[in-house]
Every structure is written in structure tokens, then in C-alpha cells.
Amino acid sequence: MTPDAASMSLLEALLLGFVEGLTEFLPVSSTGHLTILESALGYSVDDPDITAFTAIIQVGAVFATLLYFRQDFLRIGTAWVKGISGRAEKADDYMFGWAVIIGSIPIGIVGLLFKDTIETTLRSLWFVGGALILWSFVMWFADSRATQERGEADVTWRDTLIIGLTQCLALIPGVSRSGATMSAGLLRGLDRVTVTRLSFFLSIPALTAAGILQTVTKYDDISGGVGWPATITATITSFVVAYVVVAWLLRYIAKHDYSIFIVYRIALGSLVLTLVSTGVLAAT
């Protein structure tokens, strides 16, 4: 029996917020994980309040990124503002600022054009399981072909435009926004730390815009569904957990490849497809 969405407890909210914060920046698909868990808890994953809840709590992870990289964002933002006013002092930071902006545009356009499909059809666990497995092979290919000959100072608007276009595929739950951006960056010859940091930077416009849009357009659905206390609790939890994950991931990826994430994705995707095909989990 599907529970009344308004009955979401704070314990469930804490659990969902923890999973969001844990998986947002790992290349394993936070939306895919939330969709799986929401289905396991008995919620209809394509209900308006559930899709809105999923998008809104990601803003907590965005705030964690802003806090962790506050000095970088201040430096790049200052350079960009001075640059557009004709007072550029640090050309690399100014150009990097433009690169992030340009790379963020594609997912905004595609997200708005296919909003209904993303919130309904693509939320099916069939898509989630399949995407987890299929994109794992793309990650493996990118990781195995990585030259890592270029660093952050070498990032251009062409790089971020290509990475931004690839990021659009992450609108399919299970692909993973970070998995998509990291794979594209590696294939462009960027090193793992650079593509990981760039993935963090590109997450801010995309996730913030999605969270604001859902808050404005689905405010009543949240109020009459999962409820704002649960949504706020999950958002705060995702912030705390994501901050820890960001710090860990940068240290980890400096010395390791993506093998552990690839194996995990394939195992999880296979499990999801098995559970859905046997009727243990509902596809939507």
C-alpha cells in the first residue's frame, strides 16, 4: 500500500537527506539513489511532491559546496565581475568564471524543455537501473583513456560547453551528474582532481535553479504532501553530510581511479532491475 505522502516522518527525511548528501557528488547518481529509496519506502516516485522533494533537498549539498570552496568562488567571482567591467586582474580566473557559466547553460535549457518527461517517465526504476549499468561502461572507457595532461588553468569554455552538454544526460536518474561531467572532462584530457572540482562548480547553477523552480512551482504540493518540516530536515541533513563527502572525495580521487564506483554502480543497477522484475519494488 502506498503511504500518504503527508505521513513522511522526520526519520525518513533524515535517511533521505543522508543518502542525498552522501551520493550527490559521488559518480553514482544521487537522484537514482533517492528514487530507489523512495520506492522502497513505499512512495510513488513520480508524484509531484516527491519529485519536488528530491530536487529541493539537493540544495543542501549546493550550500555545502559553496561553504567548502568559498575562497575559490570569491576569487573567481571577483575576477569575473572585474573582467566584465574592464578591470580584469586575473585572466585565468575570469575565463574560468565564463567557462562555468557557459557550461551551465545546456542543462538549464534541456531541463526546462523536457521537464515533464524527466519528472514522470524517466523516474521509472527501469530507467534508473539501466542507466546505472550502462553509464558505468562510459565511465570505465573515460577512466581507462584518461591522459590527465591538463589542469584547472587549462580549462576553456569549449571544455565546459562539452562537459555541460554531457551533463544534460544526468537528467536521466541513474546516469549521475558528477559521473557525466567527470567522464567528459577526462576524455578532454583534464586530470581527475580538476574534473572533480569542475563538477562541484557546475553543480551550483544546475541544482540551485532546479531547487528554486521546484520550490516556487510545487510549494503547495510539498505543503499537502511530504510537508515542509520533512523537506527542510532532509535539506539540512544533506548539507552536513555533503560537506564531509566533498572533503573526502577530493583526497580520494587524487590517488585513485573510479573503479570502486563503477563496480558499485553495476552491482546496484543489477539489483534494482532484479527487484523490479520480480515485483519486490514498484517501477514508479
C-alpha positions as CSV (number, residue, x, y, z in Angstrom):
1,M,0.0,0.0,0.0
2,T,1.3,3.4,-0.9
3,P,1.6,5.6,2.2
4,D,0.1,9.1,2.4
5,A,2.9,11.4,1.3
6,A,2.0,13.7,4.2
7,S,2.9,11.0,6.6
8,M,6.7,11.2,5.8
9,S,8.3,11.1,9.2
10,L,11.4,13.1,10.2
11,L,13.3,9.8,10.4
12,E,12.5,9.1,6.8
13,A,13.5,12.7,6.0
14,L,16.8,12.2,7.8
15,L,17.5,9.0,5.9
16,L,16.8,10.5,2.6
17,G,18.8,13.6,3.4
18,F,21.7,11.5,4.4
19,V,21.6,9.5,1.2
20,E,21.4,12.7,-0.8
21,G,24.4,14.3,0.9
22,L,26.4,11.0,0.6
23,T,25.8,10.5,-3.1
24,E,25.3,13.9,-4.6
25,F,29.0,14.4,-5.6
26,L,30.0,10.8,-5.9
27,P,29.6,9.4,-9.5
28,V,26.8,7.1,-8.5
29,S,23.7,9.2,-9.1
30,S,22.1,10.8,-6.1
31,T,18.7,11.1,-7.8
32,G,18.9,7.4,-8.7
33,H,19.6,6.5,-5.1
34,L,16.8,8.8,-3.8
35,T,14.3,7.3,-6.3
36,I,15.3,3.7,-5.3
37,L,14.9,4.6,-1.6
38,E,11.7,6.5,-2.0
39,S,10.2,3.5,-3.8
40,A,11.5,1.1,-1.1
41,L,9.7,3.3,1.5
42,G,6.5,2.9,-0.4
43,Y,6.2,6.3,-2.1
44,S,5.1,6.8,-5.7
45,V,8.3,8.3,-7.2
46,D,6.6,10.3,-9.9
47,D,4.2,12.1,-7.6
48,P,4.7,15.9,-7.8
49,D,5.6,16.3,-4.2
50,I,8.1,13.5,-4.3
51,T,9.8,14.8,-7.4
52,A,9.9,18.3,-5.9
53,F,11.3,17.0,-2.6
54,T,14.0,15.2,-4.4
55,A,15.1,18.3,-6.3
56,I,14.8,20.7,-3.3
57,I,16.9,18.7,-0.8
58,Q,19.8,18.8,-3.3
59,V,20.2,22.5,-2.5
60,G,21.6,21.4,0.9
61,A,24.5,19.8,-1.0
62,V,25.0,23.0,-3.0
63,F,25.4,25.1,0.1
64,A,28.0,22.6,1.3
65,T,29.9,23.1,-1.9
66,L,29.6,26.9,-1.5
67,L,31.0,26.7,2.0
68,Y,33.8,24.4,1.2
69,F,35.0,26.3,-1.8
70,R,34.1,29.8,-0.5
71,Q,37.5,31.2,-1.2
72,D,37.7,29.8,-4.7
73,F,34.2,31.2,-5.5
74,L,35.0,34.6,-4.1
75,R,38.3,34.7,-6.1
76,I,36.7,33.6,-9.3
77,G,33.5,35.7,-8.8
78,T,35.6,38.8,-8.1
79,A,37.8,38.2,-11.2
80,W,34.7,37.7,-13.3
81,V,33.0,40.9,-12.1
82,K,36.1,42.9,-12.6
83,G,36.6,41.3,-16.0
84,I,33.2,42.3,-17.4
85,S,33.7,45.8,-16.1
86,G,37.0,46.0,-17.9
87,R,39.2,45.7,-14.8
88,A,40.4,42.1,-15.1
89,E,43.4,41.3,-13.0
90,K,43.5,37.5,-13.1
91,A,42.7,36.4,-16.6
92,D,42.7,32.7,-15.7
93,D,40.0,33.2,-13.0
94,Y,38.0,35.5,-15.3
95,M,38.0,32.9,-18.1
96,F,37.2,30.1,-15.7
97,G,34.2,32.0,-14.5
98,W,32.9,32.4,-18.0
99,A,33.6,28.7,-18.6
100,V,31.5,27.6,-15.7
101,I,28.6,29.9,-16.8
102,I,28.7,28.6,-20.4
103,G,28.9,25.0,-19.2
104,S,25.8,25.5,-17.0
105,I,23.5,26.7,-19.8
106,P,22.8,23.4,-21.7
107,I,21.3,21.6,-18.7
108,G,19.1,24.5,-17.9
109,I,17.6,24.6,-21.4
110,V,17.2,20.8,-21.7
111,G,15.8,20.6,-18.2
112,L,13.0,23.1,-19.0
113,L,12.2,21.6,-22.4
114,F,11.8,18.1,-21.1
115,K,10.7,18.8,-17.6
116,D,7.5,16.7,-17.7
117,T,9.3,13.6,-19.1
118,I,12.1,14.0,-16.6
119,E,9.6,14.1,-13.6
120,T,7.5,11.2,-14.8
121,T,8.7,8.7,-17.4
122,L,12.4,8.9,-16.6
123,R,11.7,8.4,-12.8
124,S,10.9,4.7,-13.5
125,L,13.3,2.3,-11.8
126,W,13.7,0.5,-15.1
127,F,15.5,3.7,-16.4
128,V,17.4,4.1,-13.1
129,G,18.7,0.5,-13.1
130,G,19.6,0.6,-16.8
131,A,21.3,3.9,-16.6
132,L,23.4,2.9,-13.6
133,I,24.7,-0.1,-15.5
134,L,25.1,1.5,-19.0
135,W,26.8,4.7,-17.9
136,S,29.3,2.6,-15.9
137,F,30.8,1.5,-19.1
138,V,31.2,5.1,-20.3
139,M,32.9,5.9,-17.0
140,W,35.2,2.9,-17.5
141,F,36.1,3.9,-21.0
142,A,36.8,7.5,-20.0
143,D,38.9,6.5,-17.0
144,S,40.9,4.0,-19.0
145,R,41.6,6.5,-21.7
146,A,42.4,9.4,-19.3
147,T,45.7,11.2,-20.1
148,Q,45.3,13.7,-17.3
149,E,47.7,16.1,-19.1
150,R,45.8,19.3,-18.4
151,G,45.0,21.1,-15.1
152,E,42.5,23.7,-13.9
153,A,44.5,26.5,-15.5
154,D,44.0,24.8,-18.9
155,V,40.2,24.7,-18.7
156,T,38.5,26.6,-21.6
157,W,34.9,27.4,-22.4
158,R,35.0,24.7,-25.1
159,D,35.8,22.1,-22.4
160,T,32.9,23.2,-20.1
161,L,30.5,23.5,-23.0
162,I,31.2,19.9,-24.0
163,I,31.0,18.9,-20.3
164,G,27.9,20.9,-19.8
165,L,26.2,19.2,-22.8
166,T,27.2,15.8,-21.4
167,Q,25.8,16.9,-18.0
168,C,22.3,17.0,-19.6
169,L,22.4,13.2,-19.7
170,A,22.3,13.3,-15.9
171,L,18.7,14.4,-16.2
172,I,18.1,10.6,-16.5
173,P,18.2,9.3,-13.0
174,G,21.0,6.7,-12.7
175,V,23.4,8.4,-15.1
176,S,24.8,10.7,-12.4
177,R,25.6,14.4,-12.9
178,S,29.1,14.0,-11.5
179,G,29.7,10.8,-13.4
180,A,28.7,12.5,-16.6
181,T,30.8,15.6,-16.1
182,M,33.8,13.7,-14.8
183,S,33.7,11.3,-17.8
184,A,33.5,14.1,-20.3
185,G,36.3,16.0,-18.5
186,L,38.6,13.0,-18.6
187,L,38.0,12.5,-22.3
188,R,39.0,16.1,-22.7
189,G,42.4,15.3,-21.1
190,L,41.8,17.0,-17.8
191,D,43.1,15.4,-14.6
192,R,40.8,13.7,-12.1
193,V,41.1,16.4,-9.4
194,T,40.3,19.2,-11.9
195,V,37.3,17.4,-13.3
196,T,36.1,16.6,-9.8
197,R,36.4,20.3,-8.8
198,L,34.8,21.4,-12.0
199,S,31.9,19.0,-11.3
200,F,31.4,20.8,-8.0
201,F,31.4,24.2,-9.6
202,L,28.9,23.2,-12.4
203,S,26.6,21.7,-9.8
204,I,25.8,25.0,-8.2
205,P,23.8,26.7,-11.0
206,A,22.1,23.5,-12.1
207,L,21.0,22.3,-8.7
208,T,20.2,25.7,-7.3
209,A,18.0,26.6,-10.3
210,A,16.2,23.2,-10.1
211,G,15.6,23.6,-6.3
212,I,14.2,27.2,-6.7
213,L,12.0,26.2,-9.6
214,Q,10.5,23.3,-7.7
215,T,10.1,25.4,-4.5
216,V,8.1,28.0,-6.4
217,T,6.0,25.8,-8.7
218,K,5.4,22.9,-6.3
219,Y,5.1,24.8,-3.0
220,D,1.5,23.6,-2.5
221,D,2.3,20.0,-3.5
222,I,5.0,19.9,-0.8
223,S,2.7,21.5,1.8
224,G,0.0,19.0,1.1
225,G,2.4,16.1,0.5
226,V,5.7,15.3,2.2
227,G,5.5,18.5,4.2
228,W,8.0,21.3,4.7
229,P,9.3,20.1,8.1
230,A,10.5,16.9,6.4
231,T,11.8,18.7,3.4
232,I,13.8,21.2,5.5
233,T,15.1,18.4,7.7
234,A,16.3,16.5,4.7
235,T,17.9,19.6,3.2
236,I,19.9,20.4,6.3
237,T,21.0,16.8,6.7
238,S,22.2,16.7,3.1
239,F,24.2,19.9,3.7
240,V,26.1,18.4,6.7
241,V,26.8,15.0,5.0
242,A,27.8,16.5,1.7
243,Y,30.3,18.8,3.3
244,V,32.1,15.7,4.7
245,V,31.9,13.9,1.4
246,V,33.3,16.8,-0.7
247,A,36.4,16.9,1.6
248,W,36.8,13.1,1.4
249,L,36.3,12.8,-2.4
250,L,39.0,15.3,-3.3
251,R,41.5,13.4,-1.2
252,Y,40.4,10.1,-2.5
253,I,40.3,10.9,-6.2
254,A,43.8,12.4,-6.1
255,K,45.2,8.9,-5.6
256,H,42.6,6.6,-7.0
257,D,40.6,6.0,-10.2
258,Y,36.8,5.4,-10.5
259,S,36.9,1.6,-10.3
260,I,35.2,1.3,-7.0
261,F,32.3,3.5,-8.1
262,I,32.0,1.6,-11.4
263,V,31.7,-1.8,-9.7
264,Y,29.2,-0.4,-7.2
265,R,27.0,1.1,-9.9
266,I,26.8,-2.1,-11.9
267,A,26.0,-4.1,-8.8
268,L,23.3,-1.7,-7.7
269,G,21.8,-1.4,-11.1
270,S,21.6,-5.2,-11.5
271,L,20.0,-5.4,-8.0
272,V,17.4,-2.8,-8.9
273,L,16.4,-4.4,-12.2
274,T,16.1,-7.8,-10.4
275,L,13.9,-6.3,-7.7
276,V,11.7,-4.5,-10.1
277,S,11.3,-7.5,-12.5
278,T,10.4,-9.8,-9.6
279,G,7.8,-7.2,-8.2
280,V,9.7,-6.6,-5.0
281,L,10.0,-2.9,-5.9
282,A,7.4,-0.9,-7.9
283,A,8.9,0.7,-11.0
284,T,7.1,4.0,-10.3
